[in-house]
Every structure is written in structure tokens, then in C-alpha cells.
Amino acid sequence: MHADRMKRIPVWALDDEKIKTFIEYRFPKAKTDPRQRRLAARMVRLIYLYYRAGETNIKIAGELKMSLNAVDCALHRINKAMGRPLKRVGRPKKNHDSIEPSYEASL
């Protein structure tokens, strides 16, 4: 089973630029926010251990001090996100340059 999984590694998992783009989209404040930086580093480590080093979920859970279920969920979310076009996470920024509608015009 493990050998079969290693034969089916997704193309994106071997592309550093795609992984970097995914991490930047998923953790947009990683350069300034220590919490996001820590979570981003853990996700990169998870991707490396699972897809490149070929470690099992149990070994990854032990190394990253996560539950087995948390590893499975993170891998599922990563696969789901990488299977579709990337989009920013979180609230969209407010556009303060837009023109507010005039309510008097509708009277």
C-alpha cells in the first residue's frame, strides 16, 4: 500500500513553486504574524514528509506532535485545495476608494 502511494505522488507535490504559492495563499500574513509563520512551516514540513520522504501518517503525527486525525484532515485539505485554482483565504479587503451609493436618488 505504501509503495502504491509513492507511485501516485501528485505533480504539484514535486513543484516547489506551486507549494510556495499555496503556502502564500493559505498564510498571507506569515511574514509578519509568528502564529501563521509557525503553521505555514508545519504545513510545509507535512507536505515534505508525506509526499517527498514517503513517511506514513502515524510517523508524521508523532514527529509534528499532531493527532493522526489532524494529519489526515490536513492532507485532505491540502489535496482538495491543490485540485482547484487557488484563492485567497480570509475576508476580502474593503475597497475604500469606491463610491458609496446615494440613497437620496432613490426617493
C-alpha positions as CSV (number, residue, x, y, z in Angstrom):
1,M,0.0,0.0,0.0
2,H,2.8,2.4,0.9
3,A,4.7,1.6,-2.4
4,D,1.4,2.2,-4.3
5,R,1.0,5.7,-2.7
6,M,4.6,6.6,-3.6
7,K,3.9,5.8,-7.2
8,R,0.9,8.1,-7.3
9,I,2.5,11.3,-6.0
10,P,0.7,14.4,-7.4
11,V,2.8,16.5,-9.8
12,W,2.2,19.6,-7.6
13,A,3.9,17.9,-4.6
14,L,7.2,17.9,-6.5
15,D,6.9,21.5,-7.7
16,D,8.5,23.9,-5.1
17,E,6.9,27.0,-6.8
18,K,3.4,25.5,-6.5
19,I,3.9,24.7,-2.9
20,K,5.3,28.1,-2.2
21,T,2.3,29.7,-3.9
22,F,-0.1,27.5,-1.9
23,I,1.6,28.5,1.3
24,E,1.5,32.2,0.4
25,Y,-2.2,32.0,-0.3
26,R,-3.1,29.9,2.7
27,F,-1.0,32.0,5.1
28,P,-0.9,35.6,3.7
29,K,0.5,37.1,6.9
30,A,3.2,34.6,7.5
31,K,6.0,37.2,7.1
32,T,4.6,39.3,10.0
33,D,2.5,37.0,12.1
34,P,4.5,34.5,14.2
35,R,1.5,32.1,14.5
36,Q,0.9,32.0,10.8
37,R,4.6,31.5,10.2
38,R,4.7,28.5,12.6
39,L,1.6,27.0,11.0
40,A,3.0,27.5,7.5
41,A,6.3,25.9,8.5
42,R,4.4,22.9,9.9
43,M,2.3,22.5,6.7
44,V,5.5,22.7,4.5
45,R,7.0,20.0,6.8
46,L,3.9,17.9,6.5
47,I,4.0,18.1,2.7
48,Y,7.7,17.2,2.6
49,L,7.3,14.2,5.0
50,Y,4.3,12.8,3.3
51,Y,4.9,13.4,-0.4
52,R,8.7,13.5,-0.7
53,A,10.1,11.5,2.1
54,G,7.2,9.0,1.9
55,E,6.6,8.8,5.7
56,T,3.4,7.3,7.0
57,N,0.6,9.3,8.7
58,I,1.5,7.8,12.0
59,K,5.2,8.8,11.8
60,I,4.2,12.3,10.7
61,A,1.7,12.6,13.6
62,G,4.5,11.7,16.1
63,E,7.1,14.0,14.6
64,L,4.8,17.0,14.3
65,K,3.1,16.3,17.6
66,M,-0.3,16.2,15.9
67,S,-3.1,13.6,16.2
68,L,-3.5,11.1,13.4
69,N,-6.9,12.6,12.6
70,A,-5.3,16.1,12.4
71,V,-2.7,14.8,9.9
72,D,-5.4,13.1,7.8
73,C,-7.6,16.2,7.8
74,A,-4.6,18.5,6.8
75,L,-3.6,16.2,4.0
76,H,-7.3,16.1,2.8
77,R,-7.5,19.9,2.8
78,I,-4.2,20.2,1.0
79,N,-5.2,17.8,-1.7
80,K,-8.6,19.5,-2.1
81,A,-7.0,22.9,-2.3
82,M,-4.4,21.9,-4.8
83,G,-7.0,20.2,-7.0
84,R,-8.6,23.5,-7.9
85,P,-7.5,27.1,-8.6
86,L,-6.0,28.8,-5.6
87,K,-7.9,31.7,-4.0
88,R,-7.1,33.9,-1.0
89,V,-8.1,32.8,2.5
90,G,-10.0,35.1,4.8
91,R,-12.0,38.2,4.4
92,P,-11.6,40.3,1.3
93,K,-10.1,43.8,1.9
94,K,-12.6,46.7,1.9
95,N,-12.3,49.0,-1.1
96,H,-12.3,52.5,0.4
97,D,-11.9,54.1,-3.0
98,S,-15.4,53.0,-4.2
99,I,-18.3,55.5,-4.4
100,E,-21.0,55.0,-1.9
101,P,-24.5,54.7,-3.3
102,S,-26.7,57.8,-2.9
103,Y,-29.9,56.9,-1.0
104,E,-31.5,60.3,-1.9
105,A,-31.5,59.4,-5.6
106,S,-33.9,56.6,-5.0
107,L,-36.5,58.9,-3.3
